């Protein structure tokens, strides 16, 4: 049996972000193809490690004493010590603790690492944290057997780390297609289809939340702006700034993990606003494309490649406000953008292209895997 361990996320079922959603999709697919998949899950309120199976996926729950960054480092360390005792290959999602990968090298375990964006550039990190992430990016480039970039620009960046080009595989994230949404679910938020714009992002400065909320709130719009995410104004000054900048047409419903509700919000929005400044292929943006949402995104190389020429872009708050004034009142242009989003989604992100590409990459290491005696039958062909 083909065996894979997945590390670097908080766990599945997905409740936290794009990595978890991707890991859930990948795990379910590989299990359906005959793989044995183990996913490590972080637990903050348990005293001892335990295991269970969910949809045929082995979940190893690791307790940690803290719910902060230090807790995540401890979790990654404990997960690594457990994973090196297993047979199979390893997929590490993110390079935050890439230095731990030295254990895979010492044990002869093949380690694939998704080099998640430019994490060390995020403004939320203090200088010591940025240095830690920067050094771990280098460690991941050198210690992992194979690197995965979720965007062509990320591969270009990794090549500056003196990595051979054939060590890096570009696999953009895909998503399940959002084909419809129950409009009745909107009533809980006093929303009407096509009478609101939508933002789905963590409330961090590099996601342009303050610029979006401020630009939208400059004048009455006659519709709502829905901003998903967990806001803690008493603990995080940036969150307080965002909330204070909002007009009474801005709604903050919190972090919503119910897939049906999120799909309904996404499907029935008039416009999707994407402010991410740093990163590769953001799954939330791809999901907006799959739902056929007109996209207004921050103008950078990452978003331009993902959303394509049919989307509209803004550089700053003033330009955002100008774009909103035009687009929210131009039904014809919004319809063109809607069709462009669907076209871009089918060109690059549809039909599970990403998870099938991951499996092909894993199987390309067949000779090494045979040395580990993981296969008792021929390697299957993947189309």
Secondary structure, 3 states (H helix, E strand, C coil): CCEEEEECCCCCCCCCCHHHHHHHHHHHHHHHCCCEEEEEEEECCCCCCEEEEECCEEEEEEECCCCCHHHHHHHHHHHHHHHCCCCCEEEEECCCCHHHHHHHHHHCCCEEEECCCCHHHCCCCCHHHHHHHHHHHHHHHHHCCEEEECCHHHHHHHHCCCCCHHHEEECCCCCCCCCCCCHHHHHHHCCCCCCEEEEECCCCHHHCHHHHHHHHCCCCCCCEEEEECCCCCCCCHHHHHHHHHCCCCEEEEECCCCHHHHHHHHHCCCEEEECCCCCCCCHHHHHHHHCCCCEEEECCHHHHHHHCCCCEEECCHHHHHHHHHHHCCCHHHHHHHHHHHHHHHHHHCCCCHHHHHHHHHHHCCHHHHHHCCCCCCCCCCCC
